[in-house]
Amino acid sequence: MAIEQPIATDKQNDPDHSLSHRVIANDDAASAKTIVASTGGKVGIGVDAPSASLHIKAGGTPAGSAPLKFTSGALLATPEAGVIEFYDGRFYLTGTAKQRAIDRTCGVLVSTVTIANTDVQTTIYSETLSMNAPKVGRIYKIHCDGIASNVANSDDLSFYVYMGNNLLATYAPTLNTYANSVWCIDFSFIIRAVGTSPTGQYASHGEIKLSTFSGVYSTLGAMDTTVANDIYVQAKWSAAKTGNTISIYQGYLELKN
């Protein structure tokens, strides 16, 4: 720990010179100052010249080098405006008088995936939920969309939505010939209970649109929340032909609570 002498501007602007000293904690293993508290109420962590009330250095890729980390703990019994809290895998932000979980998005697809000339059930989108990630009241929402074409009325395209090994929904629209028709899947489920199956439970709802077809479903199911689960969407053509093709343009998973 070291205390630097106040600079001239500090002496001029602060009548109590003792309060204008820069308090510095040096890390013996690093050349940079680790904590700097300077005049004006600015504190720097890993920053020599803080330019905000709290200025934190950039993070890195190695474990233990994140710029900011919260430890899970009980939420305030009485919410306080402007507070951020972390508990049971959720970040909470209080705007006025209510603690609300912060929404997150993951598994964002950034390149087109195309399936053509095959009658094998094939994954077009997937994202993994780590073990114990599902919490009671947590909402997951999947969105996928793209285009599809077939070459004959009898060439049907089927969609399958899975949670782990559980087939949640099957869509098998029977349509006429279509070319570059837009399709989309919007699927959501709420965790109702956690634990091994059948204790772990969910309620789900989904909708698919392809060309002139629109189908919906709603169901209850069981899942094992204590293991990792893949949420994935698969597609399958009834016949393998060059003109039978489906492409996915967008895919992502939202965590809503």
PyMOL commands that set and color helices and strands:
alter all, ss='L'
color gray80, all
select helices_A, chain A and resi 8-13+17-20
alter helices_A, ss='H'
color red, helices_A
select strands_A, chain A and resi 2-4+22-26+33-38+42-45+54-56+84-87+90-94+99-101+104-106+113-116+122-129+139-149+157-163+166-171+181-193+201-210+213-222+229-237+245-255
alter strands_A, ss='S'
color yellow, strands_A
deselect
rebuild
show_as cartoon
